[in-house]
């Protein structure tokens, strides 16, 4: 509820106006039965036409005011609720965008999506009802009881004796609603996760003929969520039949006792008519309270889930130079005896990579390191260095820690001794933990494995809101060997890319991503398996252009092809989080059996010696 209170504060004036209008509308509605009773019992028997017309006009005005005030109040309530929902979603998105890698993994992408959508909608509905139903229901209840007391206090006792019992039932049931709806939202997280996996990997699912299997898996999650939702709704609906039965019994008693009192001359017929109307209003008030508590229970569960993210303190730890050790060398990038593990409970998501004409399901390195639920070291005593302008190639099997090196270098994760990690990562002579994350990341141009292309023009996918000049964009397109296919499009750089680049081939997407990384001429260029969909000639030409026009950039390339990294200044061979080889291509052929084996396998599988020589010539 703290979230709701904080969110409403900026719009307090507008909220009070909506509440005041709703109060006036409900008050006008409460006057209608009272006016009707007075007309039936006093004005009509007087046979005074002027009084009949006057009281009739008064009743008409009250009805018009009731409608006008209620309509205006509802409109303002909707507007205010949407403003609050907008602010909550904006704050949640901003917080999510700034979470560290460890914090993001802790919440999980599906859960963050459901908090942004379903949970924020529940909050919006509660805020809207707070301004309308939360005003109308109590006023109907209290106002109805007040007017019936002024008319006939003895008959009112029927209502007064029933209301505490009904409220007690509503309050008791509502107190159990928050944990039930929290469970519903958690089950929704699972549904969103499975849906996201299938939408993202739909080609893989179809290629492996696993549609039926995935439909069953989704059905199980959907069924679990449905059962939780039904259970929560059934529990929250328990007061409804009790109220209906009690109020109907009360209504019958009012008619019977009222009729006897009219016959006995103890009350007027109009009072019974007014009593029936007020009884209906009181019924609506009690039912409204039930709806309020049900909505509040659902919204409280959602608000708590959202607030858990919003109240998370962003990991912005910046150590001072005095808190860290100085590097033992003067290299531009340096890893010194880095041992790192992802914290227990962090389960980085599986990723799906697709190449044109081939579906290949790959588990991300981090997910592989958690295979079987065991916590393993992602890196163990990893050391290497690169001087400014030099290049490093990294090669090794899936799950060996290649991407973890990039995660540490860019401060997506930090080496934290509290989690059993050790060592240090340095950039430009400074421990990366002494950098502000934005300051550090501005040094990089990066293409991640399975990187994202947004639904926008090719130009904006390269520019990415950085205000790059036309010359920078054009040069990046040419260096990435993307000019050939972009210039062949009717609208060129203004061509609209589909979601995740679905209307581009694998090679076109990779060249577009490389162009994005090169466009701001970064100090450090990271290419994580960014040429797997390219033919050897295009790959070689691209690397030649990068060497020619970005020779001042320090380059790190993760690749599966030896041909892509063989001319790097140094090559790092990884296996199971450890460095098993480090040196030049020729040195590793002589000293590292694993590297030599990879080289020979690739040679035998179709990479002819002449092709390698062509690649060498292209890079020289």
C-alpha positions in Angstrom: 0.0 0.0 0.0 3.0 2.3 0.5 3.4 2.3 -3.3 -0.2 3.4 -3.8 0.2 6.3 -1.3 3.5 7.4 -2.9 2.0 7.2 -6.4 -1.1 9.3 -5.5 0.8 12.1 -3.8 1.7 14.1 -7.0 -2.0 14.1 -8.1 -3.5 14.7 -4.7 -5.4 17.8 -5.8 -7.0 16.0 -8.7 -7.8 13.0 -6.5 -9.6 15.2 -3.9 -11.6 16.8 -6.7 -12.7 13.4 -8.1 -13.6 12.3 -4.6 -15.5 15.5 -3.9 -17.5 15.2 -7.1 -18.2 11.5 -6.3 -19.4 12.6 -2.8 -21.8 15.2 -4.4 -23.1 12.7 -6.9 -23.7 10.0 -4.3 -25.3 12.6 -1.9 -27.6 13.7 -4.7 -28.6 10.1 -5.3 -29.3 9.6 -1.6 -31.8 12.5 -1.7 -34.0 10.9 -4.3 -35.8 8.3 -2.1 -36.2 11.0 0.6 -37.8 13.4 -1.9 -40.0 10.6 -3.2 -41.2 9.6 0.3 -42.1 13.3 1.0 -44.0 13.6 -2.2 -46.0 10.4 -1.7 -46.8 11.0 2.0 -47.2 14.7 2.1 -47.2 16.6 -1.2 -49.6 14.3 -3.3 -52.2 14.1 -0.5 -52.3 17.9 -0.3 -53.5 18.0 -3.9 -51.5 21.2 -4.4 -50.4 21.1 -8.0 -47.8 23.8 -7.5 -46.1 21.8 -4.7 -46.2 18.6 -6.8 -44.5 20.4 -9.7 -42.0 22.1 -7.4 -41.0 18.9 -5.6 -41.0 17.1 -9.0 -38.6 19.7 -10.3 -36.5 19.3 -7.2 -36.4 15.5 -7.8 -35.4 16.1 -11.4 -32.6 18.5 -10.5 -31.3 16.0 -7.9 -31.3 13.2 -10.6 -29.5 15.5 -13.1 -26.9 16.5 -10.5 -26.5 12.9 -9.5 -25.7 11.9 -13.1 -23.5 14.9 -13.8 -21.4 14.7 -10.7 -21.0 10.9 -11.1 -20.0 11.1 -14.7 -17.4 13.8 -14.1 -16.1 12.0 -11.0 -15.7 8.7 -13.0 -13.9 10.5 -15.9 -11.5 12.2 -13.5 -10.9 9.0 -11.6 -10.0 7.2 -14.8 -7.7 10.0 -15.9 -6.0 10.0 -12.4 -5.6 6.2 -12.4 -4.0 6.2 -15.8 -1.6 8.9 -14.7 -0.6 6.9 -11.6 -0.3 3.7 -13.7 1.9 5.6 -16.2 4.2 6.8 -13.5 4.5 3.4 -11.9 5.3 1.7 -15.2 7.8 4.5 -16.0 9.5 4.2 -12.6 9.5 0.4 -12.9 11.0 0.5 -16.4 13.7 3.0 -15.3 14.6 0.9 -12.2 14.7 -2.3 -14.3 17.0 -0.6 -16.9 19.4 0.3 -14.1 19.5 -3.0 -12.2 22.8 -4.7 -12.1 23.2 -8.1 -13.8 23.0 -9.9 -10.5 19.9 -8.0 -9.5 18.2 -8.5 -12.8 18.9 -12.3 -12.6 17.5 -12.3 -9.1 14.1 -11.0 -10.2 14.0 -12.8 -13.6 12.8 -11.4 -16.9 9.3 -13.0 -16.9 8.6 -11.7 -13.4 9.7 -8.2 -14.4 7.4 -8.3 -17.5 4.4 -9.4 -15.5 5.0 -6.7 -12.9 5.2 -4.2 -15.7 1.9 -5.4 -17.2 -0.5 -7.4 -15.0 0.6 -5.9 -11.7 0.6 -2.3 -12.9 -2.9 -2.9 -14.3 -4.1 -4.2 -11.0 -2.7 -1.1 -9.3 -4.5 1.1 -11.9 -7.8 -0.6 -11.2 -7.4 -0.2 -7.5 -6.6 3.5 -7.8 -9.6 4.1 -10.0 -11.9 2.3 -7.6 -10.4 4.2 -4.6 -11.8 7.4 -6.1 -15.2 6.1 -7.0 -16.3 2.9 -5.3 -14.4 3.6 -2.1 -16.4 6.9 -1.8 -19.7 5.7 -3.1 -20.0 2.4 -1.1 -19.4 3.9 2.4 -21.7 6.9 1.7 -24.4 4.6 0.4 -24.1 2.4 3.5 -23.9 5.2 6.1 -26.2 7.6 4.3 -28.8 4.9 3.7 -28.8 4.0 7.4 -29.0 7.7 8.4 -32.0 8.4 6.3 -33.8 5.3 7.4 -33.2 6.2 11.0 -34.8 9.6 10.4 -37.8 8.0 8.9 -38.5 5.1 11.3 -35.8 4.0 13.7 -37.5 0.8 14.8 -37.6 -0.5 11.2 -34.0 0.6 10.8 -32.9 -1.8 13.5 -33.3 -4.7 11.0 -30.5 -3.2 8.9 -28.3 -2.0 11.8 -28.2 -5.4 13.3 -27.2 -7.1 10.1 -24.5 -4.8 8.9 -21.8 -5.6 11.6 -22.1 -9.3 10.8 -21.7 -8.7 7.1 -18.7 -6.4 7.6 -17.0 -8.9 9.8 -17.3 -11.6 7.2 -16.0 -9.3 4.5 -13.0 -8.2 6.6 -12.1 -11.7 7.7 -12.1 -13.1 4.1 -10.3 -10.0 2.7 -7.4 -10.5 5.2 -6.6 -13.8 3.5 -6.7 -12.3 0.0 -3.2 -10.8 -0.4 -1.2 -14.1 -0.1 -3.7 -15.8 -2.4 -3.3 -13.2 -5.1 0.5 -13.0 -4.6 0.5 -16.7 -5.5 -1.6 -16.0 -8.6 0.9 -13.4 -9.8 3.8 -15.8 -9.2 2.0 -18.4 -11.3 1.5 -15.7 -14.0 5.3 -15.2 -14.0 5.7 -18.8 -15.0 3.1 -18.5 -17.8 4.9 -15.4 -19.1 8.2 -17.2 -19.0 7.0 -20.1 -21.1 5.2 -17.8 -23.5 8.3 -15.7 -24.0 10.5 -18.7 -24.5 8.1 -20.1 -27.2 7.6 -16.8 -29.0 11.3 -16.1 -29.1 12.1 -19.7 -30.1 9.1 -20.4 -32.3 11.3 -21.5 -35.2 13.3 -23.9 -33.1 10.0 -25.4 -31.7 8.6 -25.8 -35.2 11.9 -27.1 -36.6 12.1 -29.8 -34.0 8.4 -30.6 -34.3 7.9 -29.8 -30.6 4.7 -27.7 -30.9 2.6 -30.3 -29.1 5.1 -30.7 -26.3 5.2 -26.9 -25.8 1.4 -26.6 -26.0 1.2 -29.2 -23.2 3.9 -27.4 -21.1 2.1 -24.1 -21.5 -1.2 -25.8 -20.7 0.2 -27.1 -17.4 1.4 -23.7 -16.4 -1.8 -22.0 -17.6 -3.8 -24.6 -15.7 -1.9 -24.0 -12.5 -2.4 -20.2 -12.8 -6.1 -20.7 -13.5 -6.6 -23.0 -10.5 -4.8 -20.4 -8.2 -6.9 -17.6 -9.6 -10.1 -19.6 -9.2 -9.2 -20.5 -5.6 -8.4 -16.9 -4.7 -11.6 -15.6 -6.4 -13.7 -18.3 -4.7 -12.3 -17.4 -1.3 -12.9 -13.7 -1.9 -16.5 -14.5 -3.1 -17.5 -16.2 0.1 -19.1 -13.1 1.6 -21.3 -12.6 -1.5 -23.9 -15.4 -0.8 -24.0 -14.5 2.9 -24.7 -10.9 2.1 -27.3 -11.7 -0.5 -29.1 -14.1 1.8 -29.0 -11.7 4.8 -30.1 -8.7 2.8 -32.9 -10.6 1.1 -34.1 -11.8 4.5 -33.9 -8.2 5.8 -35.8 -7.0 2.8 -38.6 -9.4 3.4 -38.7 -8.4 7.1 -38.9 -4.7 6.2 -41.9 -5.4 3.8 -43.7 -7.6 6.4 -43.1 -5.4 9.4 -43.6 -2.2 7.4 -46.9 -3.3 6.0 -48.2 -4.2 9.5 -47.1 -0.8 10.8 -48.8 1.0 7.9 -52.0 -1.0 8.6 -51.7 0.0 12.2 -51.3 3.7 11.3 -47.8 3.8 12.8 -46.1 4.9 9.5 -46.8 6.2 6.1 -46.8 4.1 2.9 -44.1 6.3 1.3 -41.7 5.4 4.1 -41.9 1.7 3.0 -41.2 2.8 -0.6 -38.2 4.9 0.5 -37.1 2.1 2.8 -37.0 -0.4 -0.1 -34.9 2.0 -2.2 -32.5 2.8 0.7 -32.3 -0.9 1.5 -31.2 -1.5 -2.1 -28.6 1.3 -1.7 -27.4 -0.2 1.5 -27.1 -3.5 -0.3 -25.1 -1.9 -3.0 -22.9 -0.3 -0.4 -22.1 -3.5 1.4 -21.6 -5.3 -2.0 -19.3 -2.4 -3.0 -17.3 -2.9 0.2 -16.8 -6.5 -0.8 -15.6 -5.5 -4.2 -13.3 -2.9 -2.6 -11.6 -5.4 -0.3 -11.2 -7.9 -3.2 -9.7 -5.2 -5.4 -7.5 -4.0 -2.6 -6.3 -7.5 -1.9 -5.3 -8.1 -5.5 -3.8 -4.6 -5.8 -1.9 -4.9 -2.6 -0.3 -8.2 -3.7 0.7 -6.5 -7.1 1.8 -3.3 -5.4 4.1 -5.2 -3.0 5.7 -7.0 -6.0 6.2 -3.8 -7.8 7.5 -2.0 -4.7 10.0 -4.8 -4.2 11.7 -3.8 -7.4 11.3 0.0 -6.9 12.8 -0.2 -3.4 15.7 -2.2 -4.5 18.8 -0.1 -4.1 20.7 0.0 -7.4 24.1 -1.5 -7.1 26.2 1.6 -7.9 29.2 0.6 -5.9 32.2 2.7 -6.9 35.3 1.9 -5.0 38.0 4.6 -4.4 41.5 4.1 -5.7 42.7 3.5 -2.1 40.3 0.5 -1.7 41.8 -1.5 -4.5 45.2 -2.8 -5.4 47.2 -1.3 -8.2 47.7 -3.3 -11.4 51.0 -5.1 -11.6 51.4 -4.0 -15.2 50.6 -1.1 -17.4 48.5 -2.9 -20.0 45.3 -1.2 -21.2 43.1 -4.2 -20.2 44.3 -6.6 -17.6 42.8 -9.6 -15.7 44.7 -10.6 -12.6 44.0 -14.1 -11.2 40.2 -13.7 -11.5 38.1 -16.3 -9.9 34.3 -15.7 -10.2 31.1 -17.5 -9.6 27.5 -16.4 -10.1 25.6 -16.3 -6.8 23.4 -19.2 -5.8 19.8 -18.6 -7.0 20.8 -16.6 -10.0 19.7 -18.4 -13.1 20.5 -16.5 -16.2 17.9 -17.2 -19.0 18.4 -19.6 -21.8 19.0 -18.0 -25.1 18.1 -19.1 -28.6 20.3 -18.4 -31.6 19.1 -18.9 -35.1 21.2 -18.9 -38.3 19.7 -18.7 -41.8 18.7 -22.2 -42.9 19.7 -23.8 -39.6 18.0 -23.9 -36.1 20.5 -24.3 -33.3 19.4 -24.3 -29.7 22.2 -23.1 -27.4 22.1 -22.7 -23.7 23.9 -19.5 -22.6 27.2 -20.0 -20.9 25.8 -18.8 -17.6 22.9 -21.2 -17.8 25.3 -24.0 -18.7 27.3 -23.2 -15.6 24.2 -23.8 -13.6 23.3 -27.1 -15.3 21.9 -29.6 -12.8 21.4 -26.8 -10.3 25.0 -27.0 -9.1 26.9 -23.8 -8.3 30.2 -23.9 -10.3 33.0 -21.5 -10.8 32.5 -19.6 -14.0 36.1 -18.5 -14.0 39.1 -19.9 -12.1 42.4 -18.0 -11.8 42.1 -16.3 -15.2 44.9 -13.9 -16.1 45.7 -12.1 -19.4 46.5 -8.6 -20.6 46.1 -6.4 -23.7 47.9 -3.2 -24.6 46.1 -0.3 -26.2 45.4 -0.9 -29.8 46.1 -4.6 -29.6 43.6 -7.4 -30.1 42.6 -10.5 -28.2 40.8 -13.6 -29.6 38.9 -15.9 -27.2 38.0 -19.4 -28.2 36.6 -22.4 -26.3 33.5 -24.6 -26.0 30.1 -23.4 -24.9 30.0 -22.8 -21.2 33.7 -22.3 -20.8 33.4 -18.7 -19.4 34.0 -16.6 -22.5 31.0 -14.4 -22.0 31.6 -14.1 -18.3 34.9 -12.4 -19.1 32.9 -9.7 -21.0 30.4 -9.5 -18.2 33.2 -8.7 -15.7 35.0 -6.3 -18.1 31.8 -4.2 -18.6 30.7 -4.4 -14.9 27.5 -6.3 -15.5 28.9 -8.3 -12.6 31.7 -7.5 -10.2 34.4 -9.6 -8.6 33.1 -9.7 -5.0 35.1 -11.4 -2.3 31.9 -11.8 -0.2 30.7 -14.4 -2.8 34.0 -16.3 -2.9 35.4 -14.4 -5.8 38.9 -13.0 -6.1 41.3 -11.2 -8.4 40.8 -7.9 -10.2 39.9 -6.5 -13.6 41.6 -3.4 -14.9 40.8 -1.0 -17.7 43.2 1.9 -18.6 45.2 1.3 -15.4 42.1 1.4 -13.1 40.2 -1.3 -11.4 36.8 -1.4 -13.1 35.1 -1.2 -9.7 36.4 2.4 -9.4 34.5 3.4 -12.6 31.0 4.7 -12.7 29.3 2.1 -14.9 28.1 4.6 -17.5 31.6 6.2 -17.7 33.1 2.7 -18.2 30.6 1.5 -20.8 31.0 4.6 -22.9 34.4 3.2 -23.8 32.9 0.1 -25.4 31.4 -0.8 -28.7 29.9 -4.3 -28.4 28.1 -7.0 -30.3 26.8 -9.6 -27.9 25.9 -13.1 -28.9 22.2 -13.2 -29.8 22.1 -9.3 -29.7 18.9 -7.4 -30.3 17.7 -5.5 -33.3 14.8 -3.2 -32.6 11.7 -2.5 -34.6 12.9 0.7 -36.2 14.8 1.9 -39.2 18.2 0.5 -40.0 19.6 4.0 -39.4 18.2 4.3 -35.9 19.3 0.7 -35.1 22.9 1.9 -35.8 22.5 5.4 -34.4 20.7 4.1 -31.3 19.9 7.6 -30.1 23.5 8.7 -29.8 23.3 11.6 -32.2 25.9 10.2 -34.6 26.6 12.1 -37.9 25.7 10.8 -41.3 29.4 10.3 -42.0 29.9 8.1 -38.9 26.9 6.0 -39.8 28.0 5.6 -43.4 31.5 4.6 -42.5 30.3 2.1 -39.9 28.0 0.5 -42.6 30.9 0.2 -45.0 33.3 -1.2 -42.4 30.8 -3.8 -41.4 30.3 -4.9 -45.0 26.6 -3.9 -44.7 26.6 -1.3 -47.5 26.0 -3.9 -50.2 22.7 -5.1 -48.9 21.6 -1.8 -47.4 22.2 0.1 -50.7 20.3 -2.5 -52.5 17.1 -1.7 -50.6 14.7 0.8 -52.1 14.7 2.9 -48.9 18.2 2.2 -47.8 19.0 3.1 -44.2 15.3 4.1 -43.8 14.3 0.5 -44.3 12.2 -0.6 -41.3 13.6 -3.6 -39.4 11.0 -6.0 -38.0 10.9 -7.0 -34.3 14.2 -8.8 -33.6 15.2 -8.3 -37.2 12.8 -11.0 -38.5 12.9 -9.6 -42.0 16.7 -9.7 -42.2 18.9 -12.7 -42.7 21.4 -13.9 -40.1 24.3 -12.4 -41.9 22.5 -9.1 -42.5 21.6 -8.8 -38.8 25.2 -9.5 -37.7 26.6 -6.9 -40.1 24.0 -4.3 -38.8 25.0 -5.1 -35.2 28.7 -4.7 -36.0 28.0 -1.4 -37.7 26.2 -0.2 -34.5 29.3 -1.2 -32.5 31.7 0.6 -34.8 29.7 3.8 -35.4 31.0 5.7 -32.3 34.6 4.6 -32.9 35.0 2.9 -29.5 38.1 2.6 -27.4 37.3 -1.0 -26.8 35.6 -3.1 -29.4 34.0 -6.4 -28.3 32.7 -8.9 -30.9 31.0 -11.9 -29.3 30.5 -14.5 -32.0 29.5 -11.7 -34.3 30.5 -13.4 -37.6 29.1 -16.9 -37.3 26.5 -16.2 -40.0 29.0 -14.6 -42.4 30.8 -16.4 -45.2 34.6 -16.5 -45.0 35.1 -13.8 -47.6 32.8 -11.3 -46.0 34.2 -12.1 -42.6 37.8 -11.5 -43.8 36.8 -8.3 -45.6 35.1 -7.0 -42.5 38.1 -7.7 -40.2 40.3 -6.0 -42.8 38.2 -2.9 -42.7 38.1 -2.8 -38.9 41.9 -3.1 -38.8 42.3 -0.3 -41.3 39.8 2.2 -39.8 39.7 1.3 -36.2 43.3 0.5 -35.5 43.4 2.5 -32.3 40.6 0.5 -30.8 41.5 -2.4 -28.5 39.6 -5.4 -29.9 38.3 -8.5 -28.1 36.8 -11.1 -30.3 35.0 -14.3 -29.2 34.7 -16.7 -32.0 34.2 -20.4 -32.9 36.3 -20.1 -36.0 40.1 -20.2 -35.7 40.2 -18.2 -39.0 38.5 -15.2 -37.3 41.0 -14.9 -34.5 44.3 -16.4 -35.8 45.8 -13.0 -36.6 44.9 -11.4 -33.2 47.8 -10.1 -31.1 47.0 -12.7 -28.5 44.6 -15.7 -28.3 43.0 -17.0 -25.1 41.9 -20.6 -25.1 39.3 -21.4 -22.4 37.9 -24.6 -21.1 35.6 -25.1 -18.1 36.4 -21.6 -16.8 40.2 -22.0 -17.0 42.8 -20.7 -19.3 44.4 -23.6 -21.1 46.3 -21.7 -23.7 47.5 -18.1 -24.2 49.7 -16.8 -27.0 49.8 -16.1 -30.7 48.3 -18.5 -33.3 51.6 -20.1 -34.1 52.6 -20.4 -30.4 49.3 -22.1 -29.6 49.7 -24.6 -32.5 52.9 -25.7 -30.9 52.0 -25.4 -27.2 48.2 -26.0 -26.8 46.9 -29.4 -27.9 43.2 -28.3 -27.6 43.8 -25.3 -29.9 45.6 -27.4 -32.4 42.8 -29.9 -32.3 40.2 -27.2 -33.0 42.3 -25.9 -35.9 42.7 -29.3 -37.4 39.0 -30.3 -37.0 38.0 -27.1 -38.8 40.5 -27.8 -41.5 39.2 -31.3 -42.0 35.5 -30.1 -42.0 35.8 -28.0 -45.1 38.0 -25.0 -44.3 40.6 -25.5 -47.0 44.1 -24.3 -46.6 43.7 -22.0 -49.5 40.8 -20.3 -47.7 42.9 -19.7 -44.6 45.6 -18.2 -46.7 43.1 -15.9 -48.2 41.9 -14.9 -44.8 45.5 -14.3 -43.7 46.1 -12.1 -46.7 42.9 -10.2 -46.0 44.0 -9.4 -42.5 47.6 -8.5 -43.2 
